[in-house]
Amino acid sequence: KPQGEAAEIYPQPLVLSRGNPFLHFDHLPAEAIIYIFSSNGKYLQTLRTESNERSVSWNLVTKDGEMAGSGVYLYRIESPGEEKTGKFVLVR
């Protein structure tokens, strides 16, 4: 099974009132790039793993410097020869 399929995104849903303002992407393939989009397809942020890392966390800040609000979000994980898409939920 490709490593990207084993990727874990947590917590789901991410409830910000619980005091953990980070979304974690774990068990990523090597050289992973993660693209985050709003539910209507607007590009929000890109995350990259370091060369030997298999996880990365998002602080919920978009490329425009704004905090992501409540809602459903989409992600795409890309690495050489692999791609995975999915969704996650943020609750303020």
N, C-alpha and C positions, 0 to 999 in steps of 0.2 A: 504494500500500500504506500503511495507517495507520502512523503513527510507532510506536505501541506494539508492533506486530508486529516491528519492527526491534530492539526492546530486547534487550540482551545482559546476561547474568548470568554473572559470572566471579569467581574461578576455579571450575571445575566438574570434579571435586569440590574443595571447599575442604579441604585437608589442613593442619590447624593446626600440625602438627610442622614444616612448612616455614617457619613464622615470619611469616605474613601473616594476622593475625586479622581481616580485613575481607572482606566479600562486596560486590562492586561491581555496581551496576545502571547500565548505560550506554545511550545512545541512546534515552532516555525521551521520551515526548511531553510537551508543555507542561503544567504544573500537575499532574504525576503524583503520585498517592498510592499507596504500596505497602503492602499488608497481608501480614504473614508469619504462617503457621500451622504447627503441628506436623503430622505425617502423619495424626494422628487428628482434626485439625480444630480444635485448641485455638489460640485467638488469642494471638499472642506479641508483636507489635510493629507499629507504623505508622511509615513513613518518608515524608517529603515532599520534593519538589524545591523549591529556591528559585525565584523567579519566572522568571528567565532561565536556569536551570540545566537540563541534560539528563542529569545523572547524580547518583547518591547512593550512599553506602557505608553498610553496616550493620556495627557493631562487635560483633555477635553477642550483645549484651545484650538480654534480654527486657524487657517493660514492668514486670516484677516485680523487675528488677535482677539476674537470674540469667544466667549464661552458657549459651548454647545448647549442648547436648551432641551427640554423634554421632548421625546419623540422616538421614532424608529429610524435607525441609520443603517446604511449599507456599507460593506467593506469588500475589497478585492485584494487578495494576497497573491502576489506574483513572485516567482523565483524561476531560475533557469529551467525551462521545460515543464513548469507547473503553474496552475492558476486555481484559486478557490474563491468563491464568493459566498457571502452570507449576510446576516443582519443581526443587530443588537438593539437594545432598548435602554434609553436614559430616562430616569424619572427624577424630577427635582423635588 
